[in-house]
């Protein structure tokens, strides 16, 4: 049976329009994006199969183009649409942290930094520079390393804070291993950065360690 033969209120698109996107299952949402199935499978069947194959929506969205395009039923157009969703989500989160916006929502800040750093295969150290009213000046990735470590130089962070006339900073870096537990090295470099930035009256508000499905906050641990 084709989806067009289903009862009207059970079709994913019509269900979304009448009841809202939040009532749809993952496979129904994906089916709307894919639009059509393949021979022998409705678009719902294809969506369910993809979600199972890639261990969920997240696994599907994070798969690279080569892997996606090799799957039966996913042509270049469908693969492009899937990757577009990821970039739209990233830009949606970034809108809340655009230049001049005031940080009033720690969840929004954490979500954006997590989105930027979570799936990186090397360690990346980033800074969110803020003015004296906690308004965003700029997000920058300053240091890159191996899968285990990124060398962080306090002098360069201080230099950039001065150039941007920042009054406060939130640090964030990822652990490609997936474990968000801060290491002793993470604690030591944070203390060095705090001391260096205090000399120019720049306050460190937090340091987030991004893992796989988890985030550790130095501020919440009472370390800042």
Protein Blocks (a to p, Z undefined) as FASTA:
>chain_A
ZZklpcfklgfklmmmmnojklpcfklmmmmmnopacehiafklmmmmmmmmnopaklmm
mpcfklmmmpghiafklmmmmmmmmmmmmmmmmmmmgghiacfbfklmmmmmmmmmmmpc
bdcdddddddfkopafbdcdfbdcdfkbccddfklmmmmmmmnopabdcdddddfkopac
dcfklmmmmmmmmmmmmmnopacfbdcdddehiacdfklnopZZ
